[in-house]
Amino acid sequence: MTKARILLLATSTLLALIISACGGAETGASSAVLTEAANIYSQSLTQTAGAASPTAEATATEKPEKPTNTPEPTETPTVSGTPPTATLAPTQGPTSAAGGSASTGCLRANFEYETFPDGTQVKAEKLFTKLWRLKNVGSCPWNPSFSAVWVQGELFNADTSTLFTDVTIYPGEYAMIEVDMVAPSKTGNYKGYWMIRSDQGNLFGTGARGTEWFWVDIEVIPSQ
C-alpha cells in the first residue's frame, strides 16, 4: 500500500472517531466540533494530495540526430578511343664506306640480272662492261640525278660514281646500270661492291631493307 493511501485511511478513521465521540455524549454534535472535524479532514486531503507521487511528465522524445549526408562518389569519366600512335621516321640502314646510309621503304632495289656473273674469268688488263638490271621496288621514283657509286673492294679502274638514267624510273620499273671496268694486271679473284645514291645523298641497295650491296666478282687470268 502506498504512503498516500495509508495517510488517507488514517485521516478517515480519526474523523470517524471524533464524530463517534461527539455522538456518545450528545445526540447531535456541536457546531464547533463539526467545524474542527472539517478542518482536520480538509488538511488531511491537502496532505494526501501533496504526498501523492506527482505524475511523471512525459519524457520528451529525443529529436533524432540529423543523418549525416554521405557524399555520392564522383564518377570518373571513361576515356574512349585509342590514343593516337606516333608515326615513326623511316629506319636508316648501316653507314657504308662511301658515306651516307641506306633508307628503307621509299628507296629499295631488287636484283634482276647481270653480265659477267660471279666467278667469270676475265683476262688481265682487259676492258669489260659490267651491267646490273635492277627493279625499283620502293615507293619513291628514281630520277636522273640518281647514280651508281662504288662502296668498297676493287674499283677495276672505273669511275667511283656513274649516272645511270636520263628518265624517271617509277616504282615497279627497271634500271640498267652499266659501268666500264678494266681487269687488274695480276691474276686472282677480285670483288668490288656498289650501291645507288639518291639525289638527296642517301645510299640504298637490294634486300628486304634496301641495305645490301650489289657487286662485281671476277677471276683474272693471264692475258696469254
PyMOL CGO cylinders between C-alpha atoms (Angstrom):
from pymol import cmd
from pymol.cgo import CYLINDER

trace = [
    CYLINDER, 0.00, 0.00, 0.00, 1.31, 3.45, -0.89, 0.3, 1, 1, 1, 1, 1, 1,
    CYLINDER, 1.31, 3.45, -0.89, 2.09, 6.21, 1.58, 0.3, 1, 1, 1, 1, 1, 1,
    CYLINDER, 2.09, 6.21, 1.58, -0.78, 8.37, 0.26, 0.3, 1, 1, 1, 1, 1, 1,
    CYLINDER, -0.78, 8.37, 0.26, -3.40, 5.62, 0.76, 0.3, 1, 1, 1, 1, 1, 1,
    CYLINDER, -3.40, 5.62, 0.76, -2.19, 4.96, 4.36, 0.3, 1, 1, 1, 1, 1, 1,
    CYLINDER, -2.19, 4.96, 4.36, -2.44, 8.70, 5.21, 0.3, 1, 1, 1, 1, 1, 1,
    CYLINDER, -2.44, 8.70, 5.21, -5.96, 8.92, 3.72, 0.3, 1, 1, 1, 1, 1, 1,
    CYLINDER, -5.96, 8.92, 3.72, -7.14, 5.86, 5.71, 0.3, 1, 1, 1, 1, 1, 1,
    CYLINDER, -7.14, 5.86, 5.71, -5.76, 7.26, 8.95, 0.3, 1, 1, 1, 1, 1, 1,
    CYLINDER, -5.76, 7.26, 8.95, -7.46, 10.59, 8.42, 0.3, 1, 1, 1, 1, 1, 1,
    CYLINDER, -7.46, 10.59, 8.42, -10.81, 8.94, 7.70, 0.3, 1, 1, 1, 1, 1, 1,
    CYLINDER, -10.81, 8.94, 7.70, -10.51, 6.83, 10.84, 0.3, 1, 1, 1, 1, 1, 1,
    CYLINDER, -10.51, 6.83, 10.84, -9.69, 9.85, 13.01, 0.3, 1, 1, 1, 1, 1, 1,
    CYLINDER, -9.69, 9.85, 13.01, -12.69, 11.75, 11.63, 0.3, 1, 1, 1, 1, 1, 1,
    CYLINDER, -12.69, 11.75, 11.63, -14.94, 8.82, 12.39, 0.3, 1, 1, 1, 1, 1, 1,
    CYLINDER, -14.94, 8.82, 12.39, -13.68, 8.62, 15.97, 0.3, 1, 1, 1, 1, 1, 1,
    CYLINDER, -13.68, 8.62, 15.97, -14.27, 12.30, 16.53, 0.3, 1, 1, 1, 1, 1, 1,
    CYLINDER, -14.27, 12.30, 16.53, -17.80, 12.13, 15.23, 0.3, 1, 1, 1, 1, 1, 1,
    CYLINDER, -17.80, 12.13, 15.23, -18.45, 8.98, 17.24, 0.3, 1, 1, 1, 1, 1, 1,
    CYLINDER, -18.45, 8.98, 17.24, -17.14, 10.55, 20.42, 0.3, 1, 1, 1, 1, 1, 1,
    CYLINDER, -17.14, 10.55, 20.42, -19.28, 13.54, 19.99, 0.3, 1, 1, 1, 1, 1, 1,
    CYLINDER, -19.28, 13.54, 19.99, -22.34, 11.41, 19.34, 0.3, 1, 1, 1, 1, 1, 1,
    CYLINDER, -22.34, 11.41, 19.34, -21.71, 9.36, 22.53, 0.3, 1, 1, 1, 1, 1, 1,
    CYLINDER, -21.71, 9.36, 22.53, -22.07, 12.39, 24.76, 0.3, 1, 1, 1, 1, 1, 1,
    CYLINDER, -22.07, 12.39, 24.76, -24.94, 14.07, 22.94, 0.3, 1, 1, 1, 1, 1, 1,
    CYLINDER, -24.94, 14.07, 22.94, -27.41, 13.08, 20.34, 0.3, 1, 1, 1, 1, 1, 1,
    CYLINDER, -27.41, 13.08, 20.34, -26.09, 15.81, 18.00, 0.3, 1, 1, 1, 1, 1, 1,
    CYLINDER, -26.09, 15.81, 18.00, -22.59, 17.25, 17.53, 0.3, 1, 1, 1, 1, 1, 1,
    CYLINDER, -22.59, 17.25, 17.53, -21.88, 20.89, 18.40, 0.3, 1, 1, 1, 1, 1, 1,
    CYLINDER, -21.88, 20.89, 18.40, -21.03, 23.24, 15.57, 0.3, 1, 1, 1, 1, 1, 1,
    CYLINDER, -21.03, 23.24, 15.57, -17.53, 23.83, 16.98, 0.3, 1, 1, 1, 1, 1, 1,
    CYLINDER, -17.53, 23.83, 16.98, -16.73, 20.14, 16.96, 0.3, 1, 1, 1, 1, 1, 1,
    CYLINDER, -16.73, 20.14, 16.96, -18.03, 19.74, 13.43, 0.3, 1, 1, 1, 1, 1, 1,
    CYLINDER, -18.03, 19.74, 13.43, -16.01, 22.69, 12.23, 0.3, 1, 1, 1, 1, 1, 1,
    CYLINDER, -16.01, 22.69, 12.23, -12.85, 21.28, 13.82, 0.3, 1, 1, 1, 1, 1, 1,
    CYLINDER, -12.85, 21.28, 13.82, -13.50, 17.94, 12.21, 0.3, 1, 1, 1, 1, 1, 1,
    CYLINDER, -13.50, 17.94, 12.21, -13.99, 19.56, 8.83, 0.3, 1, 1, 1, 1, 1, 1,
    CYLINDER, -13.99, 19.56, 8.83, -10.72, 21.43, 9.15, 0.3, 1, 1, 1, 1, 1, 1,
    CYLINDER, -10.72, 21.43, 9.15, -8.87, 18.26, 10.09, 0.3, 1, 1, 1, 1, 1, 1,
    CYLINDER, -8.87, 18.26, 10.09, -10.41, 16.43, 7.14, 0.3, 1, 1, 1, 1, 1, 1,
    CYLINDER, -10.41, 16.43, 7.14, -9.55, 19.29, 4.80, 0.3, 1, 1, 1, 1, 1, 1,
    CYLINDER, -9.55, 19.29, 4.80, -5.92, 19.32, 5.97, 0.3, 1, 1, 1, 1, 1, 1,
    CYLINDER, -5.92, 19.32, 5.97, -5.74, 15.57, 5.54, 0.3, 1, 1, 1, 1, 1, 1,
    CYLINDER, -5.74, 15.57, 5.54, -6.91, 15.89, 1.98, 0.3, 1, 1, 1, 1, 1, 1,
    CYLINDER, -6.91, 15.89, 1.98, -4.28, 18.55, 1.32, 0.3, 1, 1, 1, 1, 1, 1,
    CYLINDER, -4.28, 18.55, 1.32, -1.54, 16.37, 2.81, 0.3, 1, 1, 1, 1, 1, 1,
    CYLINDER, -1.54, 16.37, 2.81, -2.81, 13.38, 0.88, 0.3, 1, 1, 1, 1, 1, 1,
    CYLINDER, -2.81, 13.38, 0.88, -2.69, 15.29, -2.33, 0.3, 1, 1, 1, 1, 1, 1,
    CYLINDER, -2.69, 15.29, -2.33, 0.81, 16.51, -1.50, 0.3, 1, 1, 1, 1, 1, 1,
    CYLINDER, 0.81, 16.51, -1.50, 2.01, 13.06, -0.53, 0.3, 1, 1, 1, 1, 1, 1,
    CYLINDER, 2.01, 13.06, -0.53, 0.78, 11.58, -3.73, 0.3, 1, 1, 1, 1, 1, 1,
    CYLINDER, 0.78, 11.58, -3.73, 3.54, 10.98, -6.21, 0.3, 1, 1, 1, 1, 1, 1,
    CYLINDER, 3.54, 10.98, -6.21, 3.45, 13.58, -8.96, 0.3, 1, 1, 1, 1, 1, 1,
    CYLINDER, 3.45, 13.58, -8.96, 2.51, 12.32, -12.28, 0.3, 1, 1, 1, 1, 1, 1,
    CYLINDER, 2.51, 12.32, -12.28, 5.67, 11.89, -14.19, 0.3, 1, 1, 1, 1, 1, 1,
    CYLINDER, 5.67, 11.89, -14.19, 5.88, 14.30, -17.04, 0.3, 1, 1, 1, 1, 1, 1,
    CYLINDER, 5.88, 14.30, -17.04, 6.02, 12.71, -20.34, 0.3, 1, 1, 1, 1, 1, 1,
    CYLINDER, 6.02, 12.71, -20.34, 9.59, 12.40, -21.33, 0.3, 1, 1, 1, 1, 1, 1,
    CYLINDER, 9.59, 12.40, -21.33, 10.18, 14.43, -24.40, 0.3, 1, 1, 1, 1, 1, 1,
    CYLINDER, 10.18, 14.43, -24.40, 11.01, 12.30, -27.29, 0.3, 1, 1, 1, 1, 1, 1,
    CYLINDER, 11.01, 12.30, -27.29, 14.58, 12.93, -28.19, 0.3, 1, 1, 1, 1, 1, 1,
    CYLINDER, 14.58, 12.93, -28.19, 14.95, 14.55, -31.57, 0.3, 1, 1, 1, 1, 1, 1,
    CYLINDER, 14.95, 14.55, -31.57, 16.76, 12.14, -33.81, 0.3, 1, 1, 1, 1, 1, 1,
    CYLINDER, 16.76, 12.14, -33.81, 20.11, 13.24, -34.90, 0.3, 1, 1, 1, 1, 1, 1,
    CYLINDER, 20.11, 13.24, -34.90, 20.24, 14.69, -38.35, 0.3, 1, 1, 1, 1, 1, 1,
    CYLINDER, 20.24, 14.69, -38.35, 21.58, 11.99, -40.60, 0.3, 1, 1, 1, 1, 1, 1,
    CYLINDER, 21.58, 11.99, -40.60, 24.98, 12.69, -42.00, 0.3, 1, 1, 1, 1, 1, 1,
    CYLINDER, 24.98, 12.69, -42.00, 24.82, 13.09, -45.71, 0.3, 1, 1, 1, 1, 1, 1,
    CYLINDER, 24.82, 13.09, -45.71, 27.29, 10.71, -47.28, 0.3, 1, 1, 1, 1, 1, 1,
    CYLINDER, 27.29, 10.71, -47.28, 28.72, 12.35, -50.40, 0.3, 1, 1, 1, 1, 1, 1,
    CYLINDER, 28.72, 12.35, -50.40, 27.94, 10.45, -53.52, 0.3, 1, 1, 1, 1, 1, 1,
    CYLINDER, 27.94, 10.45, -53.52, 31.02, 9.03, -55.19, 0.3, 1, 1, 1, 1, 1, 1,
    CYLINDER, 31.02, 9.03, -55.19, 32.24, 11.15, -58.05, 0.3, 1, 1, 1, 1, 1, 1,
    CYLINDER, 32.24, 11.15, -58.05, 32.14, 9.19, -61.27, 0.3, 1, 1, 1, 1, 1, 1,
    CYLINDER, 32.14, 9.19, -61.27, 35.46, 9.15, -63.06, 0.3, 1, 1, 1, 1, 1, 1,
    CYLINDER, 35.46, 9.15, -63.06, 34.92, 9.83, -66.77, 0.3, 1, 1, 1, 1, 1, 1,
    CYLINDER, 34.92, 9.83, -66.77, 35.92, 6.97, -69.00, 0.3, 1, 1, 1, 1, 1, 1,
    CYLINDER, 35.92, 6.97, -69.00, 38.21, 7.90, -71.90, 0.3, 1, 1, 1, 1, 1, 1,
    CYLINDER, 38.21, 7.90, -71.90, 37.09, 6.17, -75.02, 0.3, 1, 1, 1, 1, 1, 1,
    CYLINDER, 37.09, 6.17, -75.02, 39.04, 5.54, -78.12, 0.3, 1, 1, 1, 1, 1, 1,
    CYLINDER, 39.04, 5.54, -78.12, 42.58, 4.51, -78.63, 0.3, 1, 1, 1, 1, 1, 1,
    CYLINDER, 42.58, 4.51, -78.63, 45.32, 7.05, -78.06, 0.3, 1, 1, 1, 1, 1, 1,
    CYLINDER, 45.32, 7.05, -78.06, 46.99, 8.05, -81.26, 0.3, 1, 1, 1, 1, 1, 1,
    CYLINDER, 46.99, 8.05, -81.26, 50.19, 6.17, -82.21, 0.3, 1, 1, 1, 1, 1, 1,
    CYLINDER, 50.19, 6.17, -82.21, 53.29, 8.20, -83.02, 0.3, 1, 1, 1, 1, 1, 1,
    CYLINDER, 53.29, 8.20, -83.02, 54.44, 7.96, -86.63, 0.3, 1, 1, 1, 1, 1, 1,
    CYLINDER, 54.44, 7.96, -86.63, 57.97, 6.63, -86.83, 0.3, 1, 1, 1, 1, 1, 1,
    CYLINDER, 57.97, 6.63, -86.83, 60.53, 8.04, -89.22, 0.3, 1, 1, 1, 1, 1, 1,
    CYLINDER, 60.53, 8.04, -89.22, 61.97, 5.66, -91.83, 0.3, 1, 1, 1, 1, 1, 1,
    CYLINDER, 61.97, 5.66, -91.83, 64.64, 3.42, -90.38, 0.3, 1, 1, 1, 1, 1, 1,
    CYLINDER, 64.64, 3.42, -90.38, 68.11, 4.15, -91.66, 0.3, 1, 1, 1, 1, 1, 1,
    CYLINDER, 68.11, 4.15, -91.66, 70.45, 1.37, -92.64, 0.3, 1, 1, 1, 1, 1, 1,
    CYLINDER, 70.45, 1.37, -92.64, 74.13, 0.98, -91.77, 0.3, 1, 1, 1, 1, 1, 1,
    CYLINDER, 74.13, 0.98, -91.77, 76.63, 3.55, -92.93, 0.3, 1, 1, 1, 1, 1, 1,
    CYLINDER, 76.63, 3.55, -92.93, 78.77, 2.40, -95.83, 0.3, 1, 1, 1, 1, 1, 1,
    CYLINDER, 78.77, 2.40, -95.83, 82.36, 3.20, -96.71, 0.3, 1, 1, 1, 1, 1, 1,
    CYLINDER, 82.36, 3.20, -96.71, 81.17, 5.73, -99.29, 0.3, 1, 1, 1, 1, 1, 1,
    CYLINDER, 81.17, 5.73, -99.29, 79.32, 7.75, -96.68, 0.3, 1, 1, 1, 1, 1, 1,
    CYLINDER, 79.32, 7.75, -96.68, 75.60, 8.18, -96.05, 0.3, 1, 1, 1, 1, 1, 1,
    CYLINDER, 75.60, 8.18, -96.05, 73.17, 5.43, -95.17, 0.3, 1, 1, 1, 1, 1, 1,
    CYLINDER, 73.17, 5.43, -95.17, 70.59, 3.27, -96.89, 0.3, 1, 1, 1, 1, 1, 1,
    CYLINDER, 70.59, 3.27, -96.89, 66.93, 4.07, -96.31, 0.3, 1, 1, 1, 1, 1, 1,
    CYLINDER, 66.93, 4.07, -96.31, 64.09, 1.58, -96.31, 0.3, 1, 1, 1, 1, 1, 1,
    CYLINDER, 64.09, 1.58, -96.31, 60.60, 1.56, -97.79, 0.3, 1, 1, 1, 1, 1, 1,
    CYLINDER, 60.60, 1.56, -97.79, 60.98, 4.57, -100.04, 0.3, 1, 1, 1, 1, 1, 1,
    CYLINDER, 60.98, 4.57, -100.04, 64.28, 3.58, -101.64, 0.3, 1, 1, 1, 1, 1, 1,
    CYLINDER, 64.28, 3.58, -101.64, 64.83, -0.10, -102.38, 0.3, 1, 1, 1, 1, 1, 1,
    CYLINDER, 64.83, -0.10, -102.38, 66.04, -2.13, -105.35, 0.3, 1, 1, 1, 1, 1, 1,
    CYLINDER, 66.04, -2.13, -105.35, 65.72, -5.72, -106.39, 0.3, 1, 1, 1, 1, 1, 1,
    CYLINDER, 65.72, -5.72, -106.39, 68.48, -7.51, -108.33, 0.3, 1, 1, 1, 1, 1, 1,
    CYLINDER, 68.48, -7.51, -108.33, 67.18, -8.98, -111.62, 0.3, 1, 1, 1, 1, 1, 1,
    CYLINDER, 67.18, -8.98, -111.62, 70.08, -9.70, -113.96, 0.3, 1, 1, 1, 1, 1, 1,
    CYLINDER, 70.08, -9.70, -113.96, 73.80, -9.03, -114.56, 0.3, 1, 1, 1, 1, 1, 1,
    CYLINDER, 73.80, -9.03, -114.56, 76.55, -9.55, -117.09, 0.3, 1, 1, 1, 1, 1, 1,
    CYLINDER, 76.55, -9.55, -117.09, 79.81, -11.16, -116.02, 0.3, 1, 1, 1, 1, 1, 1,
    CYLINDER, 79.81, -11.16, -116.02, 78.22, -13.17, -113.22, 0.3, 1, 1, 1, 1, 1, 1,
    CYLINDER, 78.22, -13.17, -113.22, 80.20, -14.23, -110.17, 0.3, 1, 1, 1, 1, 1, 1,
    CYLINDER, 80.20, -14.23, -110.17, 83.38, -16.14, -110.95, 0.3, 1, 1, 1, 1, 1, 1,
    CYLINDER, 83.38, -16.14, -110.95, 83.56, -15.13, -114.63, 0.3, 1, 1, 1, 1, 1, 1,
    CYLINDER, 83.56, -15.13, -114.63, 87.11, -15.35, -115.96, 0.3, 1, 1, 1, 1, 1, 1,
    CYLINDER, 87.11, -15.35, -115.96, 88.48, -12.15, -117.48, 0.3, 1, 1, 1, 1, 1, 1,
    CYLINDER, 88.48, -12.15, -117.48, 91.95, -11.77, -118.93, 0.3, 1, 1, 1, 1, 1, 1,
    CYLINDER, 91.95, -11.77, -118.93, 94.32, -9.42, -117.19, 0.3, 1, 1, 1, 1, 1, 1,
    CYLINDER, 94.32, -9.42, -117.19, 94.04, -5.72, -118.17, 0.3, 1, 1, 1, 1, 1, 1,
    CYLINDER, 94.04, -5.72, -118.17, 91.05, -6.49, -120.38, 0.3, 1, 1, 1, 1, 1, 1,
    CYLINDER, 91.05, -6.49, -120.38, 88.25, -3.89, -120.72, 0.3, 1, 1, 1, 1, 1, 1,
    CYLINDER, 88.25, -3.89, -120.72, 84.79, -5.15, -119.89, 0.3, 1, 1, 1, 1, 1, 1,
    CYLINDER, 84.79, -5.15, -119.89, 81.40, -3.57, -119.18, 0.3, 1, 1, 1, 1, 1, 1,
    CYLINDER, 81.40, -3.57, -119.18, 79.57, -4.68, -116.08, 0.3, 1, 1, 1, 1, 1, 1,
    CYLINDER, 79.57, -4.68, -116.08, 75.78, -4.39, -116.25, 0.3, 1, 1, 1, 1, 1, 1,
    CYLINDER, 75.78, -4.39, -116.25, 73.22, -4.76, -113.45, 0.3, 1, 1, 1, 1, 1, 1,
    CYLINDER, 73.22, -4.76, -113.45, 69.50, -4.81, -114.12, 0.3, 1, 1, 1, 1, 1, 1,
    CYLINDER, 69.50, -4.81, -114.12, 67.68, -3.57, -111.01, 0.3, 1, 1, 1, 1, 1, 1,
    CYLINDER, 67.68, -3.57, -111.01, 63.98, -3.11, -110.32, 0.3, 1, 1, 1, 1, 1, 1,
    CYLINDER, 63.98, -3.11, -110.32, 62.60, -0.21, -108.30, 0.3, 1, 1, 1, 1, 1, 1,
    CYLINDER, 62.60, -0.21, -108.30, 60.67, -2.00, -105.54, 0.3, 1, 1, 1, 1, 1, 1,
    CYLINDER, 60.67, -2.00, -105.54, 60.46, 1.01, -103.22, 0.3, 1, 1, 1, 1, 1, 1,
    CYLINDER, 60.46, 1.01, -103.22, 57.73, 3.62, -103.03, 0.3, 1, 1, 1, 1, 1, 1,
    CYLINDER, 57.73, 3.62, -103.03, 59.77, 6.55, -104.42, 0.3, 1, 1, 1, 1, 1, 1,
    CYLINDER, 59.77, 6.55, -104.42, 60.79, 7.19, -108.05, 0.3, 1, 1, 1, 1, 1, 1,
    CYLINDER, 60.79, 7.19, -108.05, 64.42, 7.34, -109.14, 0.3, 1, 1, 1, 1, 1, 1,
    CYLINDER, 64.42, 7.34, -109.14, 65.18, 10.50, -111.12, 0.3, 1, 1, 1, 1, 1, 1,
    CYLINDER, 65.18, 10.50, -111.12, 68.12, 11.26, -113.45, 0.3, 1, 1, 1, 1, 1, 1,
    CYLINDER, 68.12, 11.26, -113.45, 70.16, 12.59, -110.53, 0.3, 1, 1, 1, 1, 1, 1,
    CYLINDER, 70.16, 12.59, -110.53, 70.43, 9.10, -109.02, 0.3, 1, 1, 1, 1, 1, 1,
    CYLINDER, 70.43, 9.10, -109.02, 73.79, 7.40, -109.56, 0.3, 1, 1, 1, 1, 1, 1,
    CYLINDER, 73.79, 7.40, -109.56, 75.55, 4.10, -109.03, 0.3, 1, 1, 1, 1, 1, 1,
    CYLINDER, 75.55, 4.10, -109.03, 78.50, 4.51, -106.65, 0.3, 1, 1, 1, 1, 1, 1,
    CYLINDER, 78.50, 4.51, -106.65, 81.43, 2.36, -105.66, 0.3, 1, 1, 1, 1, 1, 1,
    CYLINDER, 81.43, 2.36, -105.66, 81.40, 1.41, -101.96, 0.3, 1, 1, 1, 1, 1, 1,
    CYLINDER, 81.40, 1.41, -101.96, 84.44, -0.75, -101.31, 0.3, 1, 1, 1, 1, 1, 1,
    CYLINDER, 84.44, -0.75, -101.31, 86.60, -3.56, -102.68, 0.3, 1, 1, 1, 1, 1, 1,
    CYLINDER, 86.60, -3.56, -102.68, 88.17, -3.49, -106.13, 0.3, 1, 1, 1, 1, 1, 1,
    CYLINDER, 88.17, -3.49, -106.13, 87.29, -0.41, -108.23, 0.3, 1, 1, 1, 1, 1, 1,
    CYLINDER, 87.29, -0.41, -108.23, 88.52, -2.01, -111.51, 0.3, 1, 1, 1, 1, 1, 1,
    CYLINDER, 88.52, -2.01, -111.51, 89.74, 1.35, -112.76, 0.3, 1, 1, 1, 1, 1, 1,
    CYLINDER, 89.74, 1.35, -112.76, 86.14, 2.64, -113.02, 0.3, 1, 1, 1, 1, 1, 1,
    CYLINDER, 86.14, 2.64, -113.02, 84.66, 5.97, -112.01, 0.3, 1, 1, 1, 1, 1, 1,
    CYLINDER, 84.66, 5.97, -112.01, 83.50, 6.00, -108.39, 0.3, 1, 1, 1, 1, 1, 1,
    CYLINDER, 83.50, 6.00, -108.39, 80.13, 7.42, -109.40, 0.3, 1, 1, 1, 1, 1, 1,
    CYLINDER, 80.13, 7.42, -109.40, 78.08, 6.84, -112.56, 0.3, 1, 1, 1, 1, 1, 1,
    CYLINDER, 78.08, 6.84, -112.56, 74.75, 8.31, -113.60, 0.3, 1, 1, 1, 1, 1, 1,
    CYLINDER, 74.75, 8.31, -113.60, 72.61, 5.51, -114.99, 0.3, 1, 1, 1, 1, 1, 1,
    CYLINDER, 72.61, 5.51, -114.99, 69.34, 7.03, -116.24, 0.3, 1, 1, 1, 1, 1, 1,
    CYLINDER, 69.34, 7.03, -116.24, 68.10, 10.10, -118.08, 0.3, 1, 1, 1, 1, 1, 1,
    CYLINDER, 68.10, 10.10, -118.08, 64.43, 9.39, -117.29, 0.3, 1, 1, 1, 1, 1, 1,
    CYLINDER, 64.43, 9.39, -117.29, 62.44, 8.91, -114.10, 0.3, 1, 1, 1, 1, 1, 1,
    CYLINDER, 62.44, 8.91, -114.10, 62.16, 5.29, -113.02, 0.3, 1, 1, 1, 1, 1, 1,
    CYLINDER, 62.16, 5.29, -113.02, 58.92, 4.79, -111.11, 0.3, 1, 1, 1, 1, 1, 1,
    CYLINDER, 58.92, 4.79, -111.11, 58.15, 2.00, -108.62, 0.3, 1, 1, 1, 1, 1, 1,
    CYLINDER, 58.15, 2.00, -108.62, 57.81, -1.27, -110.49, 0.3, 1, 1, 1, 1, 1, 1,
    CYLINDER, 57.81, -1.27, -110.49, 60.07, -0.15, -113.37, 0.3, 1, 1, 1, 1, 1, 1,
    CYLINDER, 60.07, -0.15, -113.37, 63.64, -1.20, -114.18, 0.3, 1, 1, 1, 1, 1, 1,
    CYLINDER, 63.64, -1.20, -114.18, 67.03, 0.46, -114.33, 0.3, 1, 1, 1, 1, 1, 1,
    CYLINDER, 67.03, 0.46, -114.33, 70.04, -0.68, -116.39, 0.3, 1, 1, 1, 1, 1, 1,
    CYLINDER, 70.04, -0.68, -116.39, 73.32, 0.25, -114.64, 0.3, 1, 1, 1, 1, 1, 1,
    CYLINDER, 73.32, 0.25, -114.64, 76.36, -0.07, -116.89, 0.3, 1, 1, 1, 1, 1, 1,
    CYLINDER, 76.36, -0.07, -116.89, 79.90, 0.61, -115.68, 0.3, 1, 1, 1, 1, 1, 1,
    CYLINDER, 79.90, 0.61, -115.68, 83.04, 0.30, -117.83, 0.3, 1, 1, 1, 1, 1, 1,
    CYLINDER, 83.04, 0.30, -117.83, 85.80, -1.55, -115.97, 0.3, 1, 1, 1, 1, 1, 1,
    CYLINDER, 85.80, -1.55, -115.97, 89.31, -2.92, -116.55, 0.3, 1, 1, 1, 1, 1, 1,
    CYLINDER, 89.31, -2.92, -116.55, 90.54, -6.19, -115.11, 0.3, 1, 1, 1, 1, 1, 1,
    CYLINDER, 90.54, -6.19, -115.11, 93.62, -5.92, -112.86, 0.3, 1, 1, 1, 1, 1, 1,
    CYLINDER, 93.62, -5.92, -112.86, 97.04, -6.82, -114.27, 0.3, 1, 1, 1, 1, 1, 1,
    CYLINDER, 97.04, -6.82, -114.27, 97.65, -9.55, -111.74, 0.3, 1, 1, 1, 1, 1, 1,
    CYLINDER, 97.65, -9.55, -111.74, 95.77, -12.82, -111.75, 0.3, 1, 1, 1, 1, 1, 1,
    CYLINDER, 95.77, -12.82, -111.75, 93.47, -13.75, -108.93, 0.3, 1, 1, 1, 1, 1, 1,
    CYLINDER, 93.47, -13.75, -108.93, 89.92, -13.29, -107.66, 0.3, 1, 1, 1, 1, 1, 1,
    CYLINDER, 89.92, -13.29, -107.66, 88.62, -9.71, -107.32, 0.3, 1, 1, 1, 1, 1, 1,
    CYLINDER, 88.62, -9.71, -107.32, 85.39, -8.29, -106.00, 0.3, 1, 1, 1, 1, 1, 1,
    CYLINDER, 85.39, -8.29, -106.00, 84.00, -4.78, -105.83, 0.3, 1, 1, 1, 1, 1, 1,
    CYLINDER, 84.00, -4.78, -105.83, 80.82, -3.55, -104.09, 0.3, 1, 1, 1, 1, 1, 1,
    CYLINDER, 80.82, -3.55, -104.09, 78.31, -0.92, -105.31, 0.3, 1, 1, 1, 1, 1, 1,
    CYLINDER, 78.31, -0.92, -105.31, 75.12, 0.83, -104.26, 0.3, 1, 1, 1, 1, 1, 1,
    CYLINDER, 75.12, 0.83, -104.26, 72.78, 3.57, -105.55, 0.3, 1, 1, 1, 1, 1, 1,
    CYLINDER, 72.78, 3.57, -105.55, 72.88, 7.14, -104.26, 0.3, 1, 1, 1, 1, 1, 1,
    CYLINDER, 72.88, 7.14, -104.26, 69.71, 9.24, -104.39, 0.3, 1, 1, 1, 1, 1, 1,
    CYLINDER, 69.71, 9.24, -104.39, 69.52, 12.90, -105.32, 0.3, 1, 1, 1, 1, 1, 1,
    CYLINDER, 69.52, 12.90, -105.32, 69.44, 13.58, -101.54, 0.3, 1, 1, 1, 1, 1, 1,
    CYLINDER, 69.44, 13.58, -101.54, 72.67, 11.66, -100.97, 0.3, 1, 1, 1, 1, 1, 1,
    CYLINDER, 72.67, 11.66, -100.97, 71.05, 8.56, -99.42, 0.3, 1, 1, 1, 1, 1, 1,
    CYLINDER, 71.05, 8.56, -99.42, 72.68, 5.23, -100.23, 0.3, 1, 1, 1, 1, 1, 1,
    CYLINDER, 72.68, 5.23, -100.23, 70.47, 2.21, -100.81, 0.3, 1, 1, 1, 1, 1, 1,
    CYLINDER, 70.47, 2.21, -100.81, 70.62, -1.17, -102.48, 0.3, 1, 1, 1, 1, 1, 1,
    CYLINDER, 70.62, -1.17, -102.48, 68.90, -4.53, -102.57, 0.3, 1, 1, 1, 1, 1, 1,
    CYLINDER, 68.90, -4.53, -102.57, 67.44, -6.84, -99.96, 0.3, 1, 1, 1, 1, 1, 1,
    CYLINDER, 67.44, -6.84, -99.96, 64.35, -6.62, -97.77, 0.3, 1, 1, 1, 1, 1, 1,
    CYLINDER, 64.35, -6.62, -97.77, 65.52, -3.36, -96.19, 0.3, 1, 1, 1, 1, 1, 1,
    CYLINDER, 65.52, -3.36, -96.19, 67.35, -1.99, -99.21, 0.3, 1, 1, 1, 1, 1, 1,
    CYLINDER, 67.35, -1.99, -99.21, 70.69, -2.09, -97.40, 0.3, 1, 1, 1, 1, 1, 1,
    CYLINDER, 70.69, -2.09, -97.40, 72.55, -4.81, -99.32, 0.3, 1, 1, 1, 1, 1, 1,
    CYLINDER, 72.55, -4.81, -99.32, 75.22, -4.18, -101.92, 0.3, 1, 1, 1, 1, 1, 1,
    CYLINDER, 75.22, -4.18, -101.92, 75.32, -5.47, -105.48, 0.3, 1, 1, 1, 1, 1, 1,
    CYLINDER, 75.32, -5.47, -105.48, 78.79, -6.32, -106.79, 0.3, 1, 1, 1, 1, 1, 1,
    CYLINDER, 78.79, -6.32, -106.79, 81.17, -7.49, -109.48, 0.3, 1, 1, 1, 1, 1, 1,
    CYLINDER, 81.17, -7.49, -109.48, 83.09, -10.68, -108.84, 0.3, 1, 1, 1, 1, 1, 1,
    CYLINDER, 83.09, -10.68, -108.84, 85.59, -11.97, -111.43, 0.3, 1, 1, 1, 1, 1, 1,
    CYLINDER, 85.59, -11.97, -111.43, 88.61, -14.20, -111.72, 0.3, 1, 1, 1, 1, 1, 1,
    CYLINDER, 88.61, -14.20, -111.72, 91.54, -12.56, -113.53, 0.3, 1, 1, 1, 1, 1, 1,
    CYLINDER, 91.54, -12.56, -113.53, 93.52, -14.94, -115.69, 0.3, 1, 1, 1, 1, 1, 1,
    CYLINDER, 93.52, -14.94, -115.69, 96.71, -14.39, -117.73, 0.3, 1, 1, 1, 1, 1, 1,
    CYLINDER, 96.71, -14.39, -117.73, 96.27, -12.45, -120.92, 0.3, 1, 1, 1, 1, 1, 1,
    CYLINDER, 96.27, -12.45, -120.92, 98.36, -15.05, -122.91, 0.3, 1, 1, 1, 1, 1, 1,
]
cmd.load_cgo(trace, "trace")
